[in-house]
Amino acid sequence: MAKKVSDNLSDKDYEKLGRLLVSVGEIGFKDKKQLYKISFLKGVISGLGGVLGATIVVALLLFVLSLIGEIPFLGEIADPIKNSIDSP
């Protein structure tokens, strides 16, 4: 049977592996200040994208519900949903 890799690693090996992983994350950046700035900007942009995406999905949902309201059978099902979304 094959031995597990984790059985052969010592604490020093885990420490070296941790340092290696940190250095891989910092490749291409001259200093940590630049790394933090880029990470912050990525977070802001992804948050903004999430908000815009959710706004578009809700707008499309309301548009589709307004169209379904005109269909006789489906209108009865969609009205309570539309009223709960429209109410404050």
Distance bins in CASP14 RR format, pairs under 12 A and 6 or more apart:
PFRMAT RR
TARGET T0000
AUTHOR 0000-0000-0000
RMODE 2
METHOD distances of the structure
MODEL  1
1 7 0 0 0 0 0 1 0 0 0 0 0
2 8 0 0 0 0 0 1 0 0 0 0 0
3 9 0 0 0 0 0 1 0 0 0 0 0
5 13 0 0 0 0 0 1 0 0 0 0 0
5 14 0 0 0 0 0 1 0 0 0 0 0
5 17 0 0 0 0 0 1 0 0 0 0 0
6 13 0 0 0 0 1 0 0 0 0 0 0
6 14 0 0 0 0 1 0 0 0 0 0 0
6 17 0 0 0 0 0 1 0 0 0 0 0
7 13 0 0 0 0 0 1 0 0 0 0 0
8 14 0 0 0 0 0 1 0 0 0 0 0
9 15 0 0 0 0 0 1 0 0 0 0 0
9 16 0 0 0 0 1 0 0 0 0 0 0
9 17 1 0 0 1 0 0 0 0 0 0 0
9 18 0 0 0 0 0 1 0 0 0 0 0
10 16 0 0 0 0 1 0 0 0 0 0 0
10 17 0 0 0 0 0 1 0 0 0 0 0
11 17 0 0 0 0 0 1 0 0 0 0 0
11 18 0 0 0 0 0 1 0 0 0 0 0
12 18 0 0 0 0 0 1 0 0 0 0 0
12 19 0 0 0 0 0 1 0 0 0 0 0
13 19 0 0 0 0 0 1 0 0 0 0 0
13 20 0 0 0 0 0 1 0 0 0 0 0
14 20 0 0 0 0 0 1 0 0 0 0 0
14 21 0 0 0 0 0 1 0 0 0 0 0
15 21 0 0 0 0 0 1 0 0 0 0 0
15 22 0 0 0 0 0 1 0 0 0 0 0
16 22 0 0 0 0 0 1 0 0 0 0 0
16 23 0 0 0 0 0 1 0 0 0 0 0
17 23 0 0 0 0 0 1 0 0 0 0 0
17 24 0 0 0 0 0 1 0 0 0 0 0
18 24 0 0 0 0 1 0 0 0 0 0 0
18 25 0 0 0 0 0 1 0 0 0 0 0
19 25 0 0 0 0 0 1 0 0 0 0 0
19 26 0 0 0 0 0 1 0 0 0 0 0
20 26 0 0 0 0 0 1 0 0 0 0 0
20 27 0 0 0 0 0 1 0 0 0 0 0
21 27 0 0 0 0 0 1 0 0 0 0 0
22 29 0 0 0 0 0 1 0 0 0 0 0
22 32 0 0 0 0 0 1 0 0 0 0 0
22 35 0 0 0 0 0 1 0 0 0 0 0
23 29 0 0 0 0 0 1 0 0 0 0 0
23 35 0 0 0 0 0 1 0 0 0 0 0
25 32 0 0 0 0 0 1 0 0 0 0 0
25 35 0 0 0 0 1 0 0 0 0 0 0
25 38 0 0 0 0 0 1 0 0 0 0 0
25 39 0 0 0 0 0 1 0 0 0 0 0
26 32 1 0 0 1 0 0 0 0 0 0 0
26 33 0 0 0 0 0 1 0 0 0 0 0
26 34 0 0 0 0 1 0 0 0 0 0 0
26 35 1 0 1 0 0 0 0 0 0 0 0
26 36 0 0 0 0 0 1 0 0 0 0 0
26 38 0 0 0 0 0 1 0 0 0 0 0
26 39 0 0 0 0 0 1 0 0 0 0 0
27 35 0 0 0 0 0 1 0 0 0 0 0
28 34 0 0 0 0 1 0 0 0 0 0 0
28 35 0 0 0 0 1 0 0 0 0 0 0
28 38 0 0 0 0 1 0 0 0 0 0 0
29 35 1 0 1 0 0 0 0 0 0 0 0
29 36 0 0 0 0 1 0 0 0 0 0 0
29 37 0 0 0 0 1 0 0 0 0 0 0
29 38 1 0 0 1 0 0 0 0 0 0 0
29 39 0 0 0 0 1 0 0 0 0 0 0
30 37 0 0 0 0 0 1 0 0 0 0 0
30 38 0 0 0 0 0 1 0 0 0 0 0
31 37 0 0 0 0 1 0 0 0 0 0 0
31 38 0 0 0 0 0 1 0 0 0 0 0
32 38 0 0 0 0 0 1 0 0 0 0 0
32 39 0 0 0 0 0 1 0 0 0 0 0
33 39 0 0 0 0 0 1 0 0 0 0 0
33 40 0 0 0 0 0 1 0 0 0 0 0
34 40 0 0 0 0 0 1 0 0 0 0 0
34 41 0 0 0 0 0 1 0 0 0 0 0
35 41 0 0 0 0 0 1 0 0 0 0 0
35 42 0 0 0 0 0 1 0 0 0 0 0
36 42 0 0 0 0 0 1 0 0 0 0 0
36 43 0 0 0 0 0 1 0 0 0 0 0
37 43 0 0 0 0 0 1 0 0 0 0 0
37 44 0 0 0 0 0 1 0 0 0 0 0
38 44 0 0 0 0 0 1 0 0 0 0 0
38 45 0 0 0 0 0 1 0 0 0 0 0
39 45 0 0 0 0 0 1 0 0 0 0 0
39 46 0 0 0 0 0 1 0 0 0 0 0
40 46 0 0 0 0 0 1 0 0 0 0 0
40 47 0 0 0 0 0 1 0 0 0 0 0
41 47 0 0 0 0 0 1 0 0 0 0 0
41 48 0 0 0 0 0 1 0 0 0 0 0
42 48 0 0 0 0 0 1 0 0 0 0 0
42 49 0 0 0 0 0 1 0 0 0 0 0
43 49 0 0 0 0 1 0 0 0 0 0 0
43 50 0 0 0 0 0 1 0 0 0 0 0
44 50 0 0 0 0 0 1 0 0 0 0 0
44 51 0 0 0 0 0 1 0 0 0 0 0
45 51 0 0 0 0 0 1 0 0 0 0 0
45 52 0 0 0 0 0 1 0 0 0 0 0
46 52 0 0 0 0 0 1 0 0 0 0 0
46 53 0 0 0 0 0 1 0 0 0 0 0
47 53 0 0 0 0 1 0 0 0 0 0 0
47 54 0 0 0 0 0 1 0 0 0 0 0
48 54 0 0 0 0 0 1 0 0 0 0 0
48 55 0 0 0 0 0 1 0 0 0 0 0
49 55 0 0 0 0 1 0 0 0 0 0 0
49 56 0 0 0 0 1 0 0 0 0 0 0
49 57 0 0 0 0 0 1 0 0 0 0 0
50 56 0 0 0 0 1 0 0 0 0 0 0
50 57 0 0 0 0 1 0 0 0 0 0 0
50 58 0 0 0 0 0 1 0 0 0 0 0
51 57 0 0 0 0 0 1 0 0 0 0 0
51 58 0 0 0 0 0 1 0 0 0 0 0
52 58 0 0 0 0 0 1 0 0 0 0 0
52 59 0 0 0 0 0 1 0 0 0 0 0
53 59 0 0 0 0 1 0 0 0 0 0 0
53 60 0 0 0 0 1 0 0 0 0 0 0
53 61 0 0 0 0 0 1 0 0 0 0 0
54 60 0 0 0 0 0 1 0 0 0 0 0
54 61 0 0 0 0 0 1 0 0 0 0 0
55 61 0 0 0 0 0 1 0 0 0 0 0
55 62 0 0 0 0 0 1 0 0 0 0 0
56 62 0 0 0 0 0 1 0 0 0 0 0
56 63 0 0 0 0 0 1 0 0 0 0 0
57 63 0 0 0 0 0 1 0 0 0 0 0
57 64 0 0 0 0 0 1 0 0 0 0 0
58 64 0 0 0 0 0 1 0 0 0 0 0
58 65 0 0 0 0 0 1 0 0 0 0 0
58 85 1 0 0 1 0 0 0 0 0 0 0
58 86 0 0 0 0 0 1 0 0 0 0 0
59 65 0 0 0 0 0 1 0 0 0 0 0
59 66 0 0 0 0 0 1 0 0 0 0 0
59 85 0 0 0 0 0 1 0 0 0 0 0
60 66 0 0 0 0 0 1 0 0 0 0 0
60 67 0 0 0 0 0 1 0 0 0 0 0
61 67 0 0 0 0 0 1 0 0 0 0 0
61 68 0 0 0 0 0 1 0 0 0 0 0
61 78 0 0 0 0 0 1 0 0 0 0 0
61 81 0 0 0 0 1 0 0 0 0 0 0
61 82 0 0 0 0 1 0 0 0 0 0 0
61 85 1 0 0 1 0 0 0 0 0 0 0
61 86 0 0 0 0 0 1 0 0 0 0 0
62 68 0 0 0 0 0 1 0 0 0 0 0
62 69 0 0 0 0 0 1 0 0 0 0 0
62 78 0 0 0 0 0 1 0 0 0 0 0
62 81 0 0 0 0 1 0 0 0 0 0 0
62 82 1 0 0 1 0 0 0 0 0 0 0
62 83 0 0 0 0 0 1 0 0 0 0 0
62 84 0 0 0 0 0 1 0 0 0 0 0
62 85 1 0 0 1 0 0 0 0 0 0 0
62 86 0 0 0 0 1 0 0 0 0 0 0
63 69 0 0 0 0 0 1 0 0 0 0 0
63 78 0 0 0 0 0 1 0 0 0 0 0
63 82 0 0 0 0 0 1 0 0 0 0 0
63 85 0 0 0 0 0 1 0 0 0 0 0
64 70 0 0 0 0 0 1 0 0 0 0 0
64 71 0 0 0 0 0 1 0 0 0 0 0
64 74 0 0 0 0 0 1 0 0 0 0 0
64 75 0 0 0 0 0 1 0 0 0 0 0
64 78 0 0 0 0 1 0 0 0 0 0 0
64 81 0 0 0 0 0 1 0 0 0 0 0
64 82 0 0 0 0 0 1 0 0 0 0 0
64 85 0 0 0 0 0 1 0 0 0 0 0
65 71 0 0 0 0 0 1 0 0 0 0 0
65 74 0 0 0 0 1 0 0 0 0 0 0
65 75 0 0 0 0 1 0 0 0 0 0 0
65 77 0 0 0 0 1 0 0 0 0 0 0
65 78 1 0 1 0 0 0 0 0 0 0 0
65 79 0 0 0 0 1 0 0 0 0 0 0
65 80 0 0 0 0 0 1 0 0 0 0 0
65 81 1 0 0 1 0 0 0 0 0 0 0
65 82 1 0 1 0 0 0 0 0 0 0 0
65 83 0 0 0 0 1 0 0 0 0 0 0
65 84 0 0 0 0 0 1 0 0 0 0 0
65 85 1 0 0 1 0 0 0 0 0 0 0
65 86 0 0 0 0 1 0 0 0 0 0 0
66 74 0 0 0 0 0 1 0 0 0 0 0
66 75 0 0 0 0 0 1 0 0 0 0 0
66 78 0 0 0 0 1 0 0 0 0 0 0
66 79 0 0 0 0 0 1 0 0 0 0 0
66 81 0 0 0 0 0 1 0 0 0 0 0
66 82 1 0 0 1 0 0 0 0 0 0 0
66 85 0 0 0 0 0 1 0 0 0 0 0
66 86 0 0 0 0 0 1 0 0 0 0 0
67 74 0 0 0 0 1 0 0 0 0 0 0
67 75 0 0 0 0 1 0 0 0 0 0 0
67 78 0 0 0 0 1 0 0 0 0 0 0
67 82 0 0 0 0 0 1 0 0 0 0 0
68 74 1 0 1 0 0 0 0 0 0 0 0
68 75 1 0 1 0 0 0 0 0 0 0 0
68 76 0 0 0 0 0 1 0 0 0 0 0
68 77 1 0 0 1 0 0 0 0 0 0 0
68 78 1 0 1 0 0 0 0 0 0 0 0
68 79 0 0 0 0 1 0 0 0 0 0 0
68 81 0 0 0 0 1 0 0 0 0 0 0
68 82 0 0 0 0 1 0 0 0 0 0 0
69 75 1 1 0 0 0 0 0 0 0 0 0
69 76 0 0 0 0 1 0 0 0 0 0 0
69 77 0 0 0 0 1 0 0 0 0 0 0
69 78 1 0 1 0 0 0 0 0 0 0 0
69 79 1 0 0 1 0 0 0 0 0 0 0
69 80 0 0 0 0 0 1 0 0 0 0 0
69 81 0 0 0 0 0 1 0 0 0 0 0
69 82 1 0 0 1 0 0 0 0 0 0 0
69 83 0 0 0 0 0 1 0 0 0 0 0
70 76 0 0 0 0 0 1 0 0 0 0 0
70 78 0 0 0 0 1 0 0 0 0 0 0
70 79 0 0 0 0 0 1 0 0 0 0 0
70 82 0 0 0 0 0 1 0 0 0 0 0
71 77 0 0 0 0 1 0 0 0 0 0 0
71 78 0 0 0 0 1 0 0 0 0 0 0
71 79 0 0 0 0 0 1 0 0 0 0 0
72 78 0 0 0 0 0 1 0 0 0 0 0
72 79 0 0 0 0 0 1 0 0 0 0 0
73 79 0 0 0 0 0 1 0 0 0 0 0
74 81 0 0 0 0 0 1 0 0 0 0 0
74 82 0 0 0 0 0 1 0 0 0 0 0
75 81 0 0 0 0 1 0 0 0 0 0 0
75 82 0 0 0 0 1 0 0 0 0 0 0
75 83 0 0 0 0 0 1 0 0 0 0 0
76 82 0 0 0 0 0 1 0 0 0 0 0
76 83 0 0 0 0 0 1 0 0 0 0 0
77 83 0 0 0 0 0 1 0 0 0 0 0
78 84 0 0 0 0 0 1 0 0 0 0 0
78 85 0 0 0 0 0 1 0 0 0 0 0
78 86 0 0 0 0 0 1 0 0 0 0 0
79 85 0 0 0 0 0 1 0 0 0 0 0
79 86 0 0 0 0 0 1 0 0 0 0 0
80 86 0 0 0 0 0 1 0 0 0 0 0
80 87 0 0 0 0 0 1 0 0 0 0 0
81 87 0 0 0 0 0 1 0 0 0 0 0
END
